[in-house]
Amino acid sequence: MSKFFVSGGGTATVGLLMLWALWFSTPRFPVPWENARVPEEISTAFITIPISNCSSNTTIIHHDPTNTTGYFSYDDPDNATFYDDPDLGYTLESPINDWDQKRQVWLNHHPSLAAGVGDRIFVLTGSQPWACKNPIGDHFLLRLFKNKVDYCRIHGYDLYYSDAFMQPKMTTFWAKLPVVRATMVAHPEAEWIWWVDSDAVITDIDFKFPLEKYKEHNLVVDGWPNLIYENRSWIGLNAGVFLIRNCQWSLDFIRVWANMGPMGPDYKKWGQILKQTLKDKSYPDSDDQSALIYLLLEQKESWANRIYIENKYALSGFWGGLVDSFENITKGIEEIEKGDKRLSRRHAEKVRERYGRLKEEVYVKAGITRRPFVTHFTGCQPCSGEHPSYSDEACWGGMKKALDFADDQVVRGFGFRRIDDRNGSEILQPLPPPPANASA
């Protein structure tokens, strides 16, 4: 796992990772800081800000498709919006107030973009600004990027790839937060921002977020509440893949979260405090993952009710417990699809989502093992090549398996299969025609 644009979980020890592998307009009110346990010596590191709960009060304008007077997505009317404010800033250091109202006004002036905004996801990922030290690192980064491009194309999501630092102090795993913050301002048409670390592979190309499940939440992360609240473990969640709502609550939360990083005045002290708070944290630096868990533990009243800890599907599944299951998962799915003409029917990639929903229904009914949504190669660093806890064969072989597993799902839509045989998985094989005897 690259040290850049990846979560703090990348340096966990073998024992900790194996434990993790068992998983496989809005009213505003004061922050209840008096109930939050903040060390006195660094109390100024937390910014006193009002919190908006925005998730349950968001007003979404749905565009009438029969209205032909609306603007196309590339039009921008002359009406004044927050973009015309000379004090507008895209950086973490530039606070924004009343974001929900400002965003709503912008959507009102752009009805074609307001249509369906509640389901719109903008995807972010990235890597370090320089070439990889590992000879095969850049090749892996290319394939990892292609994986995310394929997923976004199939589901109609926009994607931004960051290969530079937007805040000079916020490097390594903290680099994602300035990117997320800037994207919220740059893309008010997106209701959700999905950050995916560079070393994470989307291994279920058809899966879509159950957004209705998160209607009362603003941040979704992979994890286990018992590991967070009972064990106070720094691997109780993974901060390398998360879904965050584009709203005032999120802007406020990111400011507090980021202030525990290198841009904050008490960065070194936070490292010590996090290590004391989380009993299994092994290194002294403040990292994004430990900081997020700290906020859940010590400021639970302020933030936790809007943060969803997801463990019903693999939002960030640890690779060590997943890569060896891919072959059997594929065989099980192929057996199901052979006997169902609806599933094996050829179709255009543009309408693939319809078949993805149908397959999900059939798979659940049949009780077969589902594909993990995201397989995260925590502990492997494809760019630096440094992974003391694992062998090259485990990391690079596992990553290749995951990428091939995902790409096989994609190229089937083009009439081919990616089979790892003696010719190598780089040689695509023509997909045989659907069985004639399949049931309707």
Buried (B, 14 or more C-beta within 10 A) or exposed (E): BBBBBBBBBBBBBEEBBBBBBEBBEBEBEEBEBEEBEBBEEBEEBBEEBEBBBBBEEBEEBEBEEEEEEBBEEEEEEEEEBBEEEEEEEBEBEEBBEBBBBBBBBBBEBBBBBBBBBBEBBBBBBBBBEEEBEBEBBBEBBEBBBBBBBBBBBBBEBBBBBBBEBBBEBBBBBBBBBBBBBBBBBEBBBBBBBBBBBBBBBBBBBBBBBEBEEBEEBBBBBBBBEEBBBEBBBBBBBBBBBBBBBBBBBBBBBBBBBBBBBBBBEBBBBBBBBBBEBBEBBEBEBBBBBBBBBBBBBBBBEBBBEBBBBBBEBBBBBBBBBBBEBBEEBBEBBEEBBBEBBEBBEEEEEEEBBEBBEBBBEBBEEEEBEBBBBBBBBBBBBBBBBBBEBBEEEBBBEBBBBBBBBBBBBBBBBEEBBBEBEEEEBEEBBEBEEBEEEBEE
